[in-house]
Amino acid sequence: MPALHLEDCAARDLVAEMAKPAVAESVTRALFRRLDLELPVKEQELAAMEDRVDVPASTVDAKRYDLSRWYQTTLGFMDEDVFSPRWLAAWWNRADEQRRRQLCNLFFDKIEVRSGPAPDLGALHDERITLLWRRLG
């Protein structure tokens, strides 16, 4: 199965699921918990790196940029005025592979791909792909 087909299936299902208000609310709660748990750790890692004299400034700057990007992305998912299925689809289309994978890791426990005949061209569902959703609430 081509990787792009798998990505399209995952993105389509993810956007459809995110359109449900109860799911969006669960995601927001999960993201707040994630911020509470992960942000202090990431900030401590950055502070420890800044305190070391053997770490090049460019490495520290890159770590600071990554933390800022992670934080802004997480906040974007929690902003009801910004976050929408349309926004998510646009984000997916411009995100690099690492960011897409991070989003999938946030929402999916596992993606199962089975062998079998390909669906008809233009089909909205592929029976060979099962997305196992992570429990967010």
Stockholm file with secondary structure:
# STOCKHOLM 1.0

chainA/1-137         MPALHLEDCAARDLVAEMAKPAVAESVTRALFRRLDLELPVKEQELAAMEDRVDVPASTVDAKRYDLSRWYQTTLGFMDEDVFSPRWLAAWWNRADEQRRRQLCNLFFDKIEVRSGPAPDLGALHDERITLLWRRLG
#=GR chainA/1-137 SS CCHHHHHHHHHHHHHHHHTSHHHHHHHHHHHHHHHHHHHHHHHHHHHHHHHCTTSCHHHHHHHHHHHHHHHHHHHHHHCTTTCCHHHHHHHHHHSCHHHHHHHHHHHEEEEEECCSCCCCTTCSCCTTEEEEECCCC
#=GC SS_cons         CCHHHHHHHHHHHHHHHHTSHHHHHHHHHHHHHHHHHHHHHHHHHHHHHHHCTTSCHHHHHHHHHHHHHHHHHHHHHHCTTTCCHHHHHHHHHHSCHHHHHHHHHHHEEEEEECCSCCCCTTCSCCTTEEEEECCCC
//
